[in-house]
Amino acid sequence: KGLGLRFLRHIERNAVLLFLVPACTYDLEGGIGTPEAILREYEILLSELRKYNPQLLSKARVLSISKSDTVSEETLTALSTYFREHPIYNNEAPEATDEWGGTGPAVVPVVIFSSAAHQGLDELKDALWTELTKECNQVLEISHLPIDVQVIEKEEQPEEEQPHTIYMNEVDEEWDLSKYKGIGWDDSNSEE
């Protein structure tokens, strides 16, 4: 179905993009929760961004694998091991500087968590905070691409057809509410 234009326009203002892929993602060849299935879903999300605005790919990213409580411990261990040994790089981002002063493509942090089981949430918050506070991830300008939206202008009604609101302070005489008795909105059940 796609990500939706309103959502995509909203994320243009964000410094860091959080990608959520469920751990129970299914892959025809590997089964449930395989690294290949996770990466396939991640690539689908990246392709949606690329189609909408390729400049979004240069933003910092965090890949979070959610719903870790829905897969086995063996699957979680396999995912953790795989992503530790095979880091994901953001080749579109400006080169990052590591702790030894070297530069290279930015590594996309991968965090496995479960909201329902309250597992990995601190690691997720820490990863997001780390990315947000990096100087290279500060939003300097928003790059909105022009969007083709048709605006339908409403025809103005002629003066005599326009509804007129009457305010209480505009009425000189007292309102006669007796004609509204018994139609269900008044508090009294008795008839006069």
Contacts in CASP RR format, 6 or more apart in sequence:
PFRMAT RR
TARGET T0000
AUTHOR 0000-0000-0000
METHOD contacts of the structure
MODEL  1
KGLGLRFLRHIERNAVLLFLVPACTYDLEGGIGTPEAILREYEILLSELR
KYNPQLLSKARVLSISKSDTVSEETLTALSTYFREHPIYNNEAPEATDEW
GGTGPAVVPVVIFSSAAHQGLDELKDALWTELTKECNQVLEISHLPIDVQ
VIEKEEQPEEEQPHTIYMNEVDEEWDLSKYKGIGWDDSNSEE
2 48 0 8 1.000
3 45 0 8 1.000
3 48 0 8 1.000
3 49 0 8 1.000
3 52 0 8 1.000
5 52 0 8 1.000
5 147 0 8 1.000
8 48 0 8 1.000
8 49 0 8 1.000
8 52 0 8 1.000
8 53 0 8 1.000
8 56 0 8 1.000
9 144 0 8 1.000
9 147 0 8 1.000
11 17 0 8 1.000
11 56 0 8 1.000
12 53 0 8 1.000
12 56 0 8 1.000
12 142 0 8 1.000
12 143 0 8 1.000
12 144 0 8 1.000
13 139 0 8 1.000
13 142 0 8 1.000
14 59 0 8 1.000
14 139 0 8 1.000
15 59 0 8 1.000
15 60 0 8 1.000
15 131 0 8 1.000
15 132 0 8 1.000
15 137 0 8 1.000
15 138 0 8 1.000
15 139 0 8 1.000
16 59 0 8 1.000
16 60 0 8 1.000
16 61 0 8 1.000
16 62 0 8 1.000
16 128 0 8 1.000
16 131 0 8 1.000
16 132 0 8 1.000
16 137 0 8 1.000
17 49 0 8 1.000
17 56 0 8 1.000
17 59 0 8 1.000
17 60 0 8 1.000
17 61 0 8 1.000
17 62 0 8 1.000
18 61 0 8 1.000
18 62 0 8 1.000
18 64 0 8 1.000
18 128 0 8 1.000
19 42 0 8 1.000
19 45 0 8 1.000
19 61 0 8 1.000
19 62 0 8 1.000
19 63 0 8 1.000
19 64 0 8 1.000
20 64 0 8 1.000
20 66 0 8 1.000
21 38 0 8 1.000
21 41 0 8 1.000
21 42 0 8 1.000
21 45 0 8 1.000
21 63 0 8 1.000
21 64 0 8 1.000
21 65 0 8 1.000
21 66 0 8 1.000
22 65 0 8 1.000
22 66 0 8 1.000
22 67 0 8 1.000
22 70 0 8 1.000
23 33 0 8 1.000
23 38 0 8 1.000
23 65 0 8 1.000
23 66 0 8 1.000
23 67 0 8 1.000
23 68 0 8 1.000
23 70 0 8 1.000
23 71 0 8 1.000
23 75 0 8 1.000
23 76 0 8 1.000
23 79 0 8 1.000
23 112 0 8 1.000
24 32 0 8 1.000
24 33 0 8 1.000
24 67 0 8 1.000
24 70 0 8 1.000
24 71 0 8 1.000
25 32 0 8 1.000
25 33 0 8 1.000
25 37 0 8 1.000
25 38 0 8 1.000
25 40 0 8 1.000
25 41 0 8 1.000
26 32 0 8 1.000
26 33 0 8 1.000
26 37 0 8 1.000
27 33 0 8 1.000
27 34 0 8 1.000
27 36 0 8 1.000
27 37 0 8 1.000
27 40 0 8 1.000
29 36 0 8 1.000
30 36 0 8 1.000
30 37 0 8 1.000
31 37 0 8 1.000
32 71 0 8 1.000
32 75 0 8 1.000
33 71 0 8 1.000
33 75 0 8 1.000
33 79 0 8 1.000
34 78 0 8 1.000
35 78 0 8 1.000
35 79 0 8 1.000
35 82 0 8 1.000
35 83 0 8 1.000
35 86 0 8 1.000
38 63 0 8 1.000
38 65 0 8 1.000
38 79 0 8 1.000
39 88 0 8 1.000
42 63 0 8 1.000
42 88 0 8 1.000
46 57 0 8 1.000
49 56 0 8 1.000
49 57 0 8 1.000
50 57 0 8 1.000
52 145 0 8 1.000
53 143 0 8 1.000
53 145 0 8 1.000
54 92 0 8 1.000
55 143 0 8 1.000
55 145 0 8 1.000
57 90 0 8 1.000
57 92 0 8 1.000
57 93 0 8 1.000
58 90 0 8 1.000
58 92 0 8 1.000
58 93 0 8 1.000
58 94 0 8 1.000
59 93 0 8 1.000
59 137 0 8 1.000
60 90 0 8 1.000
60 93 0 8 1.000
60 106 0 8 1.000
60 131 0 8 1.000
60 134 0 8 1.000
60 136 0 8 1.000
60 137 0 8 1.000
61 90 0 8 1.000
61 93 0 8 1.000
61 108 0 8 1.000
61 131 0 8 1.000
62 108 0 8 1.000
62 109 0 8 1.000
62 110 0 8 1.000
62 111 0 8 1.000
62 124 0 8 1.000
62 127 0 8 1.000
62 128 0 8 1.000
62 131 0 8 1.000
63 88 0 8 1.000
63 108 0 8 1.000
63 109 0 8 1.000
63 110 0 8 1.000
63 111 0 8 1.000
64 110 0 8 1.000
64 111 0 8 1.000
64 112 0 8 1.000
64 113 0 8 1.000
64 124 0 8 1.000
64 127 0 8 1.000
65 79 0 8 1.000
65 110 0 8 1.000
65 111 0 8 1.000
65 112 0 8 1.000
65 113 0 8 1.000
66 113 0 8 1.000
66 114 0 8 1.000
66 115 0 8 1.000
67 114 0 8 1.000
67 115 0 8 1.000
67 116 0 8 1.000
68 76 0 8 1.000
68 112 0 8 1.000
68 113 0 8 1.000
68 114 0 8 1.000
68 117 0 8 1.000
68 119 0 8 1.000
68 120 0 8 1.000
69 114 0 8 1.000
69 116 0 8 1.000
69 117 0 8 1.000
69 119 0 8 1.000
70 114 0 8 1.000
76 112 0 8 1.000
79 112 0 8 1.000
80 112 0 8 1.000
83 110 0 8 1.000
87 107 0 8 1.000
87 108 0 8 1.000
87 110 0 8 1.000
88 107 0 8 1.000
88 108 0 8 1.000
88 110 0 8 1.000
89 105 0 8 1.000
89 106 0 8 1.000
89 107 0 8 1.000
89 108 0 8 1.000
90 105 0 8 1.000
90 106 0 8 1.000
90 107 0 8 1.000
90 108 0 8 1.000
91 105 0 8 1.000
93 105 0 8 1.000
93 106 0 8 1.000
93 136 0 8 1.000
94 106 0 8 1.000
94 136 0 8 1.000
95 103 0 8 1.000
95 104 0 8 1.000
95 105 0 8 1.000
95 106 0 8 1.000
96 103 0 8 1.000
96 104 0 8 1.000
96 105 0 8 1.000
96 106 0 8 1.000
96 107 0 8 1.000
96 136 0 8 1.000
97 103 0 8 1.000
97 104 0 8 1.000
98 104 0 8 1.000
109 127 0 8 1.000
109 130 0 8 1.000
109 131 0 8 1.000
111 120 0 8 1.000
111 123 0 8 1.000
111 124 0 8 1.000
111 127 0 8 1.000
112 120 0 8 1.000
113 119 0 8 1.000
113 120 0 8 1.000
113 121 0 8 1.000
113 123 0 8 1.000
113 124 0 8 1.000
114 120 0 8 1.000
115 121 0 8 1.000
131 137 0 8 1.000
177 186 0 8 1.000
178 192 0 8 1.000
180 186 0 8 1.000
181 188 0 8 1.000
181 191 0 8 1.000
181 192 0 8 1.000
182 191 0 8 1.000
END
